Amino acid sequence: MSKFVVVLIALVSAILLPSCRCTKGSCAKPASASAAATSSSDSSLVLKPTPAQLAKAVPARNIHCPTDGEKIGSMGAGVPVIYKGRSVLLCCANCPKEFAADPDKYLAVALADTVPDRP
């Protein structure tokens, strides 16, 4: 049974992952090395956050990838990044590079597309 689940997950991933519009080399690259991390902790960009960093960050709770509009989870688990103390989920491993090119823009997009608070 567990082999079946692994094969099923691999098959679904193989079908869904190619739907990402960010193909190898097509996503924007950061404008400079400082785009990946800045000196101010409030505006720092963390492209590969640790579990401890994610625990401290405030989740943006975005529904779609701010870089290309894919629904989070449609291509596997969301890929987190942290910017200005907010954790944002992206649809795939190619999207952090594009997010780094204009983090203010993509953070605003993510915050405008959030899961509604429960009453």
Buried (B, 14 or more C-beta within 10 A) or exposed (E): EEEEEEEEEEEEEEEBBEEBBBEEEEBEEBEEEEBBBEEEEEEBBBBEBEEEBBEEBEEBBBBBBBBBEBEBEBBBEBBBBBBBEBBBBBBBEBBBBBBBBBBEEBBEBBBEBEEEEEE
